[in-house]
Amino acid sequence: MWNQPYRKNDTEAGPRPLYPMMLEPAEMRWAFIRKIYSIIAVQLFATIAVAATVVTVHPISNFFVSTGAGLALYIVLIITPFITLCPLYYYYQKHPVNYLLLGVFTVSLAFAVGLTCAFTSGKVILESVILTTVVVVALTLYTFWAAKRGHDFNFLGPFLFGAVLVLMVFALIQILFPLGRISVMIYGCLASIIFCGYIIYDTDNLIKRHSYDEYIWAAVSLYLDIINLFLALLTVFRAADS
């Protein structure tokens, strides 16, 4: 009995560290990660429900595009997520205000996503959803695997920030001087690559750097990465389908 070998997965020994030289208890970090992905799952289900309602109930989408009040409300819904981020920055630790603001942020963004999908074919939406799901799951698993082997992706931060600036200028140029379907596809491809990088970067931060009271910001970051990846892929498939 006393000569039994040590087992790495012994429950009494506790979970293994998520990455080399991990100083915090692995149980607490895993609990934090589960909390983040639970919040993101609720956000995604809410987004799917709201967007599906907007797409399937045609009077809703018609109201937004055929009336002046609808157009004004559409602009408000687009601006609301960005406005909500400001109070969310100050109240992200204050319960339940942080969850209320997160709900407003998610629902308003879901309406914008739904209105984008309302005028897109179901085939394009399905292709974008499937590819987004596969990419997000694969990149998440890869990041956890890489972190366990000592890889660090913190160096991606400055490059991704610069890439987003280029993407914003590209979008502005496209709005002012439309360059055609090929440029739209190029924009969508670049955006897809950039937000794939953000998924890896933010997942790595979730594993190593976010403190336990930053669960709202961690959830918002990954949620935005997933939504932006979906919209980028939607842009590519829609341009290719036209």
N, C-alpha and C positions, 0 to 999 in steps of 0.2 A: 504494500500500500504506500509506503514511504518512498519507493523508488520510481513512482510514476513520472514520466517526463512532463515538463512544462508545456501547456497547450496555449498557443497564441490567442485562440478564440474562447478561452475559458471565460464564462460569464462573471466569475468572481474577480477576474482581472480587469473587467470593464472594457468598453469599446477601445479599439486601437486608435492612435492619433490620426487625424486627417492629413497631416503633413509632418515632415521631419522637424524636430526641435519644437514641437508644439508644447507650450507651457501651460495653457489653460486646460481644465478638465474636458475631455472629449464628450462626456455626457451633456454638459451645458451647451457646447457648441452645436451638437446634433439637435438638441431641443430647440435652439435658436433657428437652425436651418429648417426644421420641420415647421416651425411657426411661420417663417417667411413663405415657404411654398404653400402652406395652407391659405395664407392671405392672397397670394397670387392666384391660386386655384379659384377662390371666391370671386376675385376680380375678373378672371377670364370667363367664368360661368355667367357673371352679370353682363359682361361685354357681349357674349354670344346671345344671351336672351334679349338684350336691348336691340342689338344689331339685327337679329332675326326678325324681331317685331317690326322694325323700320323697313326691312326689305320686303316682308310678306304682306304687310298692311299698306297697300299702295296709297290710300288717302294721306298717310303721314308724309311720305316722300313727295307726293304731289303738292302738299301744302307748303313744304319748304322751298320748292322751286317755282311755284306758280303765283305766289303772293308776295307782296312787299314785306308784310309782317313775318312771313315764313323765312324770307331771305335774311331779315334782320335777326331773327331768332337763330338762324343757322350760324351767322357771324358770332353771336353771343356764345353759342355752344362751342365754337372753335376756340374762342378766347378764354372761356371759363377754366379749362384745365390749367392754362398757364397762370391765370390769376389765382387759382386755388393753391398753387405751389408756394406762393408767398406766405399766407398764414400757416400753411402746413409746415413750413420751415421753422416757424416759431413755436408751434403747438404740437410737434411730432411726438413729444413725450407726455402730453396731457390727455389722459383718457376721460371721457369718450370723444372729446373734440377732434382728436386726431383721426379716429375712425369715421366720424361724420364728414370731415373734410376729404378723407380718402374716398368715401362713397360718392360725394359730389364730383370729385375728380374723375372717378371711374365711369360714372353714368354719363357725364357730359362728353367724355372722350368716346364712349361707346356709341352715343348718338352720331358723332362725327364719323366714326367708322361705318356705322350702319348706312348713313347717307352716301358715303363713298361706294359702298357695295350695292346700293339700291339701283344704280344705273350700270351695273356690271353683270355679265352673264353668270349663271349659276356654275357653269363649267370652270370659268376662270376663278371664281371664289373657292370652289372645291379644290382645285389644283393648288391654290395659294395656301389654303388651310392645311392640306396634307403635307406639302413641302415645309411649311413653317413648323409643324409638329415634329417632323422627322429631324429637322436641323436643330431645333431647340433641345430635344431629348439627346441627340448625339453629342452636341457641344457641351451640354451639362455633364453627361457621363464622362466625356473626355477630360473636362476640367477637373473633376473630382479625381480621376485616375492620374492625371498629370501632377496635381497638387500632392497626392500621396507619395509620388516619386521625387518630390523636391523641386518641381518646376514652378516658377513664379512668373506671373503675367502683369505685374505692376508696371513694367516698362511700357505697356501698350497705352497707358493713359495719355501722354502728350501726343502720340501719333493719332489716336482716335479723336482727340479734341481738334487737332488740325484738320483731320479728314472731314469732320462734321462742318467746320467752317467752309471748306471747299465745297461741300455738298450744298450748304445754304446759298453760297454765291452762285453755284450752278443752277439751283432752283430759281433764284431771282433773275438770272439771265434768261432762263427758259420762259419765265412769265413775261418779261419785257420784250424779248426777241425770240419767239418760238422757232425752234430749230428742226422740228419735224419728229416723226415717229422713232427714227433711229436714236436721236438724242434722248428721247424719253426712255428708251430701253437701256441706253448707257447709264443714265441717271439711276434707274431702278437697280441695275446690276451693281453699280458702285455703292448705293445705299444698302443693298443686301449684304455685301462684303463687310461694310463698316459696322453694321449692327450685329453681324455674326461675331466680329471682334469684340463688340461691347458685351455680348452675352458671356463670352469667355472672361473678359475683364471684370464684370460685375459679379459673376459667379465666384471668381477667385477672391474678390473682396469679401463676399459673403462667407467664404470658408475661413479667411485669415484675418480680416481687418475690421469689419463692422463690429462695433460694440453692441452689447445686448439691448441697449435702449434705442438703437437705430433701426428697429425692425420696419418702421414705416418707410424710411428712405430706401432701405434695401429692397423692399417689395416694389416700391414705385420705380426704382431703377430697372429691375429685371422685367417688370410689366411693360414699361415703355420700350425696352429692347425688343420684346416679343411683338408688340403691336406695330412698331416701326418696321421690323423685319417682314411682318405680314403685309403691310401697306407697300413696302418696296417690291416684294414679290408680286403683289397684285398689279402694280404698275408695269412690271415686266410682262406678265402674262396678258394683261389687257392690251398693251401695245403690240404684242406679237399676234393677238387674236384679231386685231382690227385690220 
